[in-house]
């Protein structure tokens, strides 16, 4: 853990540090965007040994109604979870996680997506990868829909393994494939979108961007020319889409909230 005194939290207060940082996670000393190494080492040991088995409450193996030894549900409590890096890793390992922090700003940054994923996990919807799209705050409704649709199409065409199988109704009519997993849509400001693009590029993840210039173009050739004319650091981003392993996407989209 980062020492609160060394980070300046003891003087300014954690809430003030979060407020000053805004979407710049580099300004938060403890925002490592990765779980603690000691925790990862401990989890690795648990994965190797496996959870202990317990007997069904109806009696020993062989008794009526007994289906044999069952592995108990693994649960974990994460105290002072901060931005949730440790909690995400523990959850990824198959634990049902409860995480809390006394700092409201930390909870605000993580609680929305944590509740979202908890609901999906309860329904058995868990994937090792994520498709995530972030759209800039303040756009018109039609612009948000346009950006989301085009960015989703980039992932569908660029990453074929994201597609499921063809659909068919009860009358024999066939339909196209869709994504085999959910698409998570986030809201972010321009600075955070720029940070997302840089994080995804640094990790070599499949990615697509949408710039404000593309609202004024009318075809694919002009779209590509508009992007080509601007250096990466100067792109006026209104949307970013990324595909990759869960933990990598969580790091790329850290600081964003699910779109309302």
C-alpha positions in Angstrom: 0.0 0.0 0.0 1.1 3.6 -0.6 1.8 5.5 2.6 -0.8 8.2 3.0 1.6 10.5 4.6 4.1 10.1 1.7 1.4 10.8 -0.8 0.3 14.0 1.0 -3.2 12.6 1.8 -2.8 13.3 5.4 -2.6 17.1 4.8 -4.9 17.6 1.8 -7.3 14.8 2.4 -8.1 12.0 0.0 -11.2 13.7 -1.4 -9.2 16.8 -2.3 -6.6 14.7 -4.1 -9.2 12.9 -6.1 -10.9 16.3 -7.0 -7.6 17.9 -8.1 -6.7 14.9 -10.2 -10.0 14.8 -12.2 -9.5 12.3 -15.0 -5.6 12.4 -14.7 -5.0 9.2 -12.8 -1.2 9.9 -12.8 -2.0 12.6 -10.3 -3.3 10.0 -7.8 -0.2 8.5 -6.1 -1.9 5.2 -5.3 -3.6 4.7 -8.7 -1.3 1.9 -9.8 -3.9 0.5 -12.3 -2.8 -2.9 -11.2 -3.3 -5.1 -8.1 -0.7 -5.3 -5.4 2.1 -7.8 -6.3 1.8 -9.5 -2.9 -1.9 -10.1 -3.4 -1.3 -11.5 -6.9 1.3 -13.9 -5.5 -1.1 -15.1 -2.8 -3.9 -15.6 -5.3 -1.6 -17.6 -7.5 -0.9 -19.9 -4.5 -4.6 -20.3 -3.9 -5.2 -21.1 -7.6 -2.6 -23.9 -7.4 -4.0 -25.5 -4.2 -7.7 -24.9 -5.0 -10.5 -24.2 -2.6 -11.2 -26.7 0.2 -14.0 -29.1 -0.4 -16.9 -29.4 2.0 -19.6 -32.1 2.4 -23.2 -31.5 1.5 -25.3 -30.7 4.5 -27.6 -33.7 3.8 -24.9 -36.1 5.0 -21.7 -38.0 3.9 -21.2 -39.2 0.4 -23.5 -42.0 -0.5 -26.4 -40.9 1.7 -29.8 -40.1 0.1 -29.8 -36.7 -1.7 -26.0 -36.4 -1.6 -24.3 -35.4 -4.8 -20.7 -35.6 -3.4 -18.2 -33.1 -2.2 -18.8 -29.5 -3.3 -16.5 -26.6 -3.3 -17.8 -23.7 -1.2 -18.2 -20.3 -2.7 -15.1 -18.2 -2.3 -15.7 -14.7 -0.9 -13.4 -11.8 -0.2 -13.7 -8.5 1.7 -11.4 -5.7 0.3 -10.9 -2.9 2.9 -9.9 0.6 1.7 -10.3 -0.6 -1.9 -9.4 2.8 -3.4 -9.9 2.6 -7.2 -10.7 -1.1 -7.0 -7.6 -2.6 -8.6 -7.3 -5.3 -6.0 -11.0 -6.0 -5.9 -11.1 -6.4 -9.7 -8.3 -8.9 -9.6 -9.8 -10.9 -6.8 -13.2 -11.0 -8.6 -11.4 -12.1 -11.8 -10.1 -15.1 -9.9 -13.6 -16.2 -9.2 -14.3 -14.8 -5.7 -17.5 -13.0 -4.8 -16.1 -9.6 -3.7 -17.3 -7.0 -1.3 -15.1 -3.9 -1.4 -15.4 -0.6 0.5 -13.6 2.6 1.0 -14.4 5.5 3.4 -13.5 8.1 0.8 -16.7 9.1 -1.3 -14.7 10.1 -4.3 -13.1 6.7 -4.6 -16.5 5.0 -4.4 -17.9 7.3 -6.9 -15.3 6.3 -9.5 -15.8 2.6 -9.1 -19.3 1.8 -7.7 -21.3 2.2 -10.9 -19.3 -0.3 -12.9 -18.8 -2.6 -9.9 -22.6 -2.9 -9.5 -23.0 -3.4 -13.3 -20.5 -6.3 -13.4 -21.9 -7.8 -10.2 -25.4 -8.1 -11.8 -23.9 -9.8 -14.8 -21.9 -12.2 -12.7 -25.0 -13.1 -10.7 -26.6 -14.2 -14.0 -23.5 -16.2 -15.0 -22.5 -13.8 -17.7 -18.7 -13.7 -17.3 -16.1 -13.4 -20.1 -12.4 -13.3 -20.0 -12.4 -10.4 -22.5 -14.3 -7.1 -22.8 -15.6 -4.9 -25.6 -15.7 -1.3 -24.3 -16.6 2.0 -25.9 -16.3 5.4 -24.4 -18.2 8.4 -25.8 -17.4 12.0 -25.0 -19.7 14.0 -22.6 -21.7 16.8 -24.1 -22.5 15.4 -27.5 -25.9 15.5 -29.1 -27.9 12.4 -28.8 -27.6 11.5 -32.5 -23.9 12.0 -32.3 -23.5 9.6 -29.3 -25.5 7.0 -31.2 -23.5 7.5 -34.4 -20.2 7.3 -32.6 -21.2 4.1 -30.7 -22.5 2.4 -33.9 -19.4 3.1 -36.0 -17.0 2.2 -33.2 -18.9 -1.1 -32.6 -18.6 -1.9 -36.3 -14.8 -1.5 -36.1 -14.5 -4.1 -33.4 -16.9 -6.5 -35.2 -14.9 -6.3 -38.5 -11.4 -6.0 -36.9 -11.8 -8.7 -34.3 -13.7 -11.6 -35.9 -13.6 -13.8 -32.8 -16.0 -11.4 -31.1 -18.9 -12.6 -33.3 -21.2 -15.3 -32.3 -23.3 -17.6 -34.6 -26.0 -16.8 -37.0 -29.5 -16.4 -35.6 -32.7 -18.2 -36.9 -36.3 -17.7 -35.9 -38.9 -20.4 -35.5 -40.0 -19.9 -39.2 -36.6 -20.7 -40.6 -35.6 -17.1 -41.4 -31.9 -16.6 -40.9 -30.2 -13.4 -39.5 -26.7 -12.1 -39.1 -24.3 -12.8 -36.3 -24.0 -10.4 -33.3 -21.3 -9.9 -30.7 -21.1 -13.0 -28.5 -20.6 -10.8 -25.4 -21.9 -7.5 -24.0 -20.6 -4.2 -25.2 -19.9 -1.8 -22.3 -20.5 1.9 -23.1 -18.8 4.5 -21.0 -19.0 8.3 -20.7 -15.7 10.4 -20.5 -14.4 13.8 -21.1 -11.9 14.7 -23.8 -8.8 14.4 -21.6 -9.8 10.9 -20.4 -10.5 9.8 -24.0 -7.0 10.9 -24.9 -5.6 9.0 -22.0 -7.6 5.9 -23.0 -6.2 6.0 -26.5 -2.6 6.2 -25.1 -3.2 3.4 -22.6 -4.6 1.1 -25.3 -1.9 1.9 -27.7 0.8 1.3 -25.1 -0.7 -2.2 -24.5 -1.1 -3.0 -28.2 -4.8 -3.6 -27.9 -7.1 -3.6 -30.9 -8.6 -0.1 -30.9 -10.6 2.3 -33.0 -11.2 6.1 -32.5 -13.8 8.6 -33.7 -12.8 12.2 -34.0 -15.1 15.3 -34.1 -13.9 16.0 -37.6 -15.8 12.9 -38.8 -19.1 14.5 -38.2 -18.4 16.7 -41.2 -17.3 14.0 -43.6 -19.5 11.9 -45.9 -17.6 8.8 -46.8 -14.9 6.4 -45.7 -12.2 7.9 -47.8 -12.7 11.3 -46.3 -13.0 9.8 -42.8 -9.6 8.2 -43.1 -8.0 11.3 -44.7 -9.3 13.4 -41.7 -7.7 11.1 -39.2 -4.5 10.9 -41.2 -4.1 14.7 -41.3 -3.8 15.0 -37.4 -1.0 13.8 -35.2 -2.0 11.3 -32.5 -1.6 13.8 -29.6 -3.7 16.4 -31.3 -6.7 14.2 -32.2 -10.0 15.7 -31.1 -11.5 12.5 -29.8 -15.2 12.0 -29.3 -15.1 8.2 -28.9 -12.8 5.3 -28.4 -13.4 1.5 -28.7 -11.1 -1.2 -27.4 -11.2 -5.0 -27.2 -8.9 -7.1 -25.0 -8.5 -9.1 -21.8 -10.7 -8.0 -18.9 -8.0 -6.7 -16.7 -6.3 -4.8 -19.5 -9.6 -3.1 -20.5 -10.3 -2.2 -16.9 -6.9 -0.4 -16.8 -7.5 1.4 -20.1 -11.0 2.6 -19.0 -10.1 3.4 -15.4 -11.7 6.7 -14.4 -14.7 6.4 -16.7 -18.2 5.8 -15.6 -20.8 3.6 -17.4 -22.9 5.7 -19.7 -26.3 6.6 -18.0 
